[in-house]
Amino acid sequence: MENFVLDDKNLFYIGGVVRDELLGCDSFDIDVTYQGNAIDFCKNLENNGICEIIQINDAFGTVKIKIGNRYIDVASTRNEIYEKKGHLPIVTEIGCELKKDVLRRDFSINALAKSVSAGEITDYTGGLSDLKEKKLRVLHDESFIDDPTRIIRGLKFAVRFNFELEEHTKQLQEEYLNNINYDMSYKRVKKELIETFNLNSQKAYEEFFKQNIYKLITEKEYKPVRFDIENIVKNNPVDNVWLVYLGDMDLSKLPLTKYEQKIIDEYKCLKEMVIENDDYVIYKAFENKPLESVLLYIINVSYEKGMRYLKIKDIKIFVNGNDLKELGILPSKKYSDCFDYILKNKLKNPKMSKFDELNLAKEYILSIS
């Protein structure tokens, strides 16, 4: 945890940064909260030449400041209500007492605050005890009703820290998953799915189904595939790890980007194809497909054919259009046919040189003359 230049009794580290320090883990981000109005606090600092205000969000009482070469995000303590269950909360009070601010959070282990100036821990919810016992406990009985994404966050924390749901929290989760309100913010659901499955954890995948958490994103019944997804991703790194885990499911409720949708569409296309067990056929079927689509095929359709493509995918021919032109072939469909003829042979003999390929091109010319 960093030591901030700002020294005020109302300034606190809060949430994950405190939790991670107590667990001896690296923290992904650092949250600093001011008990009171952070915007007024930072404006006063700026007036005294201590910082420069970079950005202000009046609605949430947050402000980004710059001190020297460092940027710091400072949030006001705030109180919220979920006027529409499952959607973004509405801020009802900015500059409230610290206790109100921590009570709006997800789990007790994320509701700890540490004074920036004194270093003392403030624990209103029993988070210290839950950290010791490795338990995840929500702060009130309507926590999952207010924000169902907390269920996915619970899975993420359980996997990251090897924690378990406290019994009453587990019961509340089961009750919600048996009576889901599908009118929820799927943008937030997607964000939590990405953070959870980008950890590349087989345990997260198995618990996702075992605990029926998958029902948050689809009303269809699914069972996990028996495959070591974690290992295949580890050996074939991709940007969209979460889609390798979940891309075979119905994700129509989620707001996918064009490329994410392309990954799924290309996988579905591969899934519907009858791909013969021939290197050339396999190569052409998978060529130019996103690696995520290929991994989905390996996991859900055919390990052998998908893995065969990964072994031969880097085989490329050297001959290009200019070479064929010099051989007297005018630009036409014959170019692609010739390239395919060379590729078929090179897949059988990957060590083939460009000289060998040119001889094949000449051989092809003779065959069509």
Summary of the structure (lengths in Angstrom):
residues: 369
radius of gyration: 27.9
end to end distance: 74.5
largest distance: 88.4
contacts: 1090
relative contact order: 0.06
helix: 49%
strand: 12%
